[in-house]
Amino acid sequence: MSGNKLLESLKIKECDRFPSRVSGHCNWESIRLIKSHLTPTQIKLFKATCFGHFLDVSDMVLSGQFCHHILLRECHIKNVDNNASSLWYHVGNGLILFSPVEFNLVCGLAFAEYSESTSELFKQTNSRLRRTYFQGSKVKVKMIVDWFRNLGPNNKISDDDVVKLALILLLEMTLVGKDDRTSILYWALELVDDLEAFNKFPWGLFIYARTFNSLSTCLHGRDDKFKIKFNDDKLEENVDGPVRRKGEKYNVYGFLTAFQVWAVEAIPKWVTLGYAIRVNNVAPRILNWQCTGTLSYADILKTLFKFKNITIYRTLGPTDEETRMPYWTGVDKLKHVSPDVDGCVGEDDVEDGFQDDVQDDVDDVAHDDIDGDHPTKTFKKVDVGGQKKGPITLEQVVKRLDDMQAQQNAMQEQQKALQNQMTSMQNSVMDEMRMGFLRLTELICLNKVAEKLNEENTTDFSHDDYIQDYQPSVSHGVKSPGLVVVSETSADVTELTRPPKLTIRVPRDRKRSAVTVSPYIDPTVKRPRKPKLSEFGSDTKVDDEIVRSMQAWISDNKNTW
């Protein structure tokens, strides 16, 4: 393909390229946890599994800027992207290809068709390991990590269960490349309980689908988002494009380390710069490299990608040793699709690409379950444009996954709205219950007051009768029930037809009771405070005029005093 054709096929034009931070969630902390917490016997069991060779991977420093430069150079090749699950990148004067063949040679994971029972497998959520070690609750990736960090040397957990959970740890943290806040794949936790079935599962197909999906969509629309207005005097040196905002970044999920190792094999100049070192010559190829560091966006551009005549390898071919590997079975039938030298590839030039017998129920293979419920419980099957059941391309699988993710997001929004509505209804009901309780309490209190008033009203509480009741006992310090009666004069009251004026001292515990002191006054109405009555004892000197007035009042039938 000519240079002009290549430039026209770029998804992001050369003038629109931008620097950015790349967050790859392929975390190799899982290998360090496994090596430090598993016993030699458990390590031996782990190496016998399909993931065992990853324990021999050397230190891998993810170069996000190196990967970002390659992602910026993705090309759209006519009639190839629509029929093959591959990614083409324009480097130097040519193209390099990232496809299932390259992915298989790098990571050493099997590609095969899904079995008939796979659709039922993806529905499994309540596994024995989940019930035993996580009490059947939602299991986040971070919970698996914490479980291993708390795994003591003298634990009584069986070796098989430790190895099984170590496989899930490596799968979630490194190979699938999940955020540690997301839920794990519950069906994988069920599958790992049968190690033989776990080892036969086509993990290469599953992990490549997730990686392909992320790599092909992570820069979608970001070139327009990152553009800003700039002046001619604000161009940054050694940056092929306008100056961009600082702090921009995006996430890449999946097995990004496999993508970086493929890029090292396809662009050998990265090795000559000293940021990748060959440490071995075995299969799979991820064991042959040690990535030691990285450069900034501008330095990588200046030292590597600004050259047009650098050596590149368009595709990776297997060696004789690799063709004898068990993981190569199933991929050996795949054929690379190369663009025509003179122009875009025509329909007649496209060979049989990467195809899989993926059932409609197995569309959830690379779904990232945030809430822990499997998508088969939430989403309907996606119709593929009236296609008959049969082989479909991985790109169609990825499209189905995107549709299901959109449906899941919509349902999550509906769930949040419903939850807010339920919360509002609960608050309204609680408010009504509180108001009803207050009204009921008020009625009870008023009822008690009314009962007390009724009890007091049943007794004739006139002043005269009260005095007559206590007349025989008038003396100093004579106690009556709840009252203290003090005589105003001496005990000699035989001349009086009426008892002397008395002062009623209300005990302290009854002093504030309006019903007791004045049973005929509404206790709810605030009344003015009455002055205290004067108290007289037997030794009190009384004015003669007052005594004469009192005697006149007592003897006067008309009460003219």
Buried (B, 14 or more C-beta within 10 A) or exposed (E): BEEEBBEEBBBBEEEBBBBBEBEBBBBBEBBEBBEEBBEEEBBEBBBEBBBBBBBEBBEBBBBBBBBBBBBBBBBEBBBBBEBBBBBBBBBBEBBBBBBBBBBBBBBBBBBBBBBEEBBEBBBBBEBEBBEEBBEEEBBBBBBBBEBBEEBEEEEEBEBEBBBBBBBBBBBBBBBBBBBBEBBBBBBBBBBBBEBEBBBBBBBBBBBBBBBBBBBBEBBEEBBEEBBEEEEEEEEBEEBBBBBBEEEEEBEBBBBBBBBBBBBBBBBEBBBEBEBBBEEEEBBBBBBBBBBBEBBEBBEBBBBBBEEEEBEBBBBBEBEEEBEEBEBBEBBEEBEBBBBEEEEBBEEEEBEEBBBBBBBBBBBBBBBBBBEBBBBBEBBEEBEBEEEEEEEBBBBBBBBBBEBBBEBBEEBEEEEEEEEEEEEEEEEEEEEEEEEEEEEEEEEEEEEEBEEBBEEBEEEEEEEEEBBEEBEEEBEEEBEEEEBEBBBBBEEEBEEEEEBBEBBEEBEEEEEEEBBBBBBEEEBEEEEEEEEEEEEBEEEEEEEEEEEEEBEEEBEEEEEEE
